[in-house]
Amino acid sequence: MPNYQGVWSLTTQMQNRTGWPTFVPTRGLLFGGDNGSNVINTIQFIEIEKSGNSTDFGDLSAVSKGGAAVSSSTRAVYANIWTGGSYTNTIEYVTIATEGNSTDFGNYDITAASLGASSSSTRGVFAGGWDGSRKQGMYYITIASTGNSSTFGNLSAAASGLNSSSCGSTTRGLFSGGYTGSGYSTEIQYITIASTGNTTDFGDLTVGRYALDATSSSTRGVFFGGIDSAWRNVIDYVTIASTGNATDFGDMTQDIAYMGATSNKITGVSMGGRTSSAYNKTEIDQVTIASTGNATDFGDLTAGGSYTAGASSGHGGLS
């Protein structure tokens, strides 16, 4: 660090600012969605450290709903697409700091949509899925590279990713809830992201439900909303490094499901979603992950929608 002395003019300060640390805000991204009339290819972003509305980032290669996203601090990867008429095995990526359209990454092992997803700084793991039947398989990618996915292991039950949520720490990924075909699951499962293998039981949600979403700090996972016999506004949390049942955190601003969630490790955001009466909710809710309490308003999406996927440059899986 340069040794700056004396009293500076504003001009001198600007000339020497390269020796100072520069704050880089955490970007949260939201991919695709369904606005009730059309499936869309929009990518939007927010800066999580400051409340406000989303901004256009670019476009996916095709209209998409029901995909899932993982991210490092520099790159977000979006896997599998349901166009509203067909399922694909597409994987695409963007550089988070630079607005623009997505680029081809490779192919996913199965042709499906509605996955769950969790990631560390290096590896993204996608789980479950739906193509007319529920899928148990988990597959992984190396985020910094490009290429096709590889086999990781299996979920303990064939609940589709559309119906479950996921989050994680730097070492562990969690998948929760779902609809098994006969009931609403309370199950939380976990994996060690750096290894491969099947999930292990973690504990249970406070309410069995599907179509919830989740995000995390490095230590705590938070689960938003969902549906069982009714639309829910419930928020649960767990301590990721332990095992055990979830605890009530508070309530969302409305009963909602099919959102896209992410965080900057401090603030968790739930973006958009669907209620019992509307596919194209624009509201963004926020919570302070280390506390408990009800969600508050963050801002609004420029393009409301449900069946979206969230990612960020600073979520709880990043070191």
KARA-V499034 format. One record per pair of residues at least 4 apart in sequence whose ideal C-beta (glycine too) atoms are under 6 Angstrom apart, sorted by the first residue. I is the first residue (numbers start at 1). J is the second residue. If there is no record, write none. Layout:
# KARA-V499034
<<I:J> <I:J>>
This chain:
# KARA-V499034
<<1:19> <2:19> <4:16> <8:12> <8:13> <25:47> <25:49> <26:48> <26:264> <26:312> <26:313> <26:314> <27:45> <27:96> <27:313> <28:46> <28:48> <28:262> <28:269> <28:312> <29:45> <29:76> <29:311> <30:44> <30:260> <30:271> <30:308> <30:310> <31:43> <31:69> <31:78> <31:309> <32:60> <32:64> <32:65> <32:67> <32:308> <33:40> <33:65> <33:305> <33:307> <33:308> <34:39> <34:65> <34:279> <34:305> <34:306> <34:307> <35:40> <35:280> <35:304> <35:305> <36:279> <36:280> <39:63> <39:65> <39:84> <40:63> <41:59> <41:60> <41:63> <42:303> <43:57> <43:58> <44:54> <44:57> <44:301> <44:302> <45:55> <45:57> <46:54> <48:264> <48:267> <51:298> <51:299> <52:299> <53:299> <53:300> <54:301> <54:302> <57:99> <58:99> <58:100> <58:101> <59:101> <60:64> <60:102> <61:102> <63:83> <64:81> <65:82> <65:307> <66:82> <66:113> <66:114> <66:162> <66:307> <67:78> <67:80> <67:81> <67:309> <68:79> <68:115> <68:117> <68:126> <68:309> <69:76> <69:78> <69:309> <69:311> <70:77> <70:117> <70:119> <70:124> <71:76> <71:311> <72:121> <72:143> <73:313> <73:318> <75:93> <75:95> <75:143> <76:94> <76:96> <76:311> <77:93> <77:105> <77:124> <77:143> <78:92> <79:91> <79:108> <79:126> <80:108> <80:112> <80:113> <80:115> <81:88> <81:90> <82:87> <82:113> <87:111> <87:112> <87:113> <87:131> <89:107> <89:108> <89:111> <91:105> <91:106> <91:108> <92:102> <92:105> <93:103> <93:105> <94:102> <96:313> <105:146> <106:146> <106:147> <106:148> <107:148> <108:149> <109:139> <109:149> <112:129> <112:130> <112:131> <112:135> <114:129> <114:130> <114:160> <114:161> <114:162> <115:126> <115:128> <115:129> <115:161> <116:127> <116:128> <116:161> <116:164> <116:166> <116:175> <117:126> <117:166> <118:125> <118:166> <118:168> <118:173> <119:124> <119:317> <120:170> <120:193> <120:317> <121:318> <121:319> <123:140> <123:193> <124:141> <124:143> <125:138> <125:140> <125:152> <125:173> <125:193> <126:139> <127:138> <127:155> <127:175> <128:135> <128:155> <128:160> <128:161> <129:135> <129:160> <129:161> <130:160> <130:162> <134:158> <134:159> <134:160> <136:154> <136:155> <136:158> <137:154> <138:152> <138:153> <139:149> <139:151> <139:152> <140:150> <140:152> <141:149> <152:196> <153:196> <153:197> <153:198> <154:198> <155:199> <156:189> <156:199> <157:180> <159:163> <159:164> <159:178> <159:180> <159:185> <163:178> <163:179> <163:210> <163:211> <164:175> <164:177> <164:178> <165:176> <165:212> <165:213> <165:214> <165:223> <166:175> <166:214> <167:174> <167:214> <167:215> <167:216> <167:221> <168:172> <168:173> <168:174> <168:317> <169:218> <169:240> <169:316> <170:317> <170:319> <172:190> <172:240> <173:191> <173:193> <174:188> <174:190> <174:221> <175:189> <176:188> <176:205> <176:223> <177:185> <177:205> <177:209> <177:210> <177:212> <178:185> <178:210> <179:184> <179:210> <180:185> <184:208> <184:209> <184:228> <185:208> <186:204> <186:205> <186:208> <188:202> <188:203> <189:199> <189:202> <190:200> <190:202> <191:199> <202:243> <203:243> <203:244> <203:245> <204:245> <205:236> <205:246> <206:236> <206:246> <206:248> <207:234> <208:228> <209:226> <209:227> <209:228> <209:232> <210:227> <211:226> <211:227> <211:257> <211:258> <212:223> <212:225> <212:226> <213:224> <213:259> <213:261> <214:221> <214:223> <214:261> <215:222> <215:261> <215:262> <215:263> <215:268> <216:221> <216:316> <217:265> <217:289> <217:316> <218:316> <220:237> <220:239> <220:289> <221:238> <221:240> <222:237> <222:268> <222:289> <223:236> <224:235> <224:261> <224:270> <225:232> <225:252> <225:256> <225:257> <226:232> <226:257> <227:231> <227:257> <231:255> <231:276> <232:255> <233:251> <233:252> <233:255> <235:249> <235:250> <236:246> <236:249> <237:247> <237:249> <238:246> <249:292> <250:292> <250:293> <250:294> <251:294> <252:285> <252:295> <253:285> <253:295> <256:273> <256:275> <257:274> <258:273> <258:274> <258:306> <258:307> <259:270> <259:272> <259:273> <260:271> <260:308> <260:309> <260:310> <261:270> <261:310> <262:310> <262:311> <262:312> <262:315> <263:268> <263:315> <264:314> <265:314> <265:316> <267:286> <268:287> <268:289> <269:284> <269:286> <269:298> <270:285> <271:284> <271:310> <272:281> <272:301> <272:304> <272:305> <272:308> <273:281> <273:306> <274:279> <274:306> <279:306> <280:304> <280:305> <281:304> <282:300> <282:301> <282:304> <284:298> <284:299> <285:295> <286:296> <286:298> <287:295>>
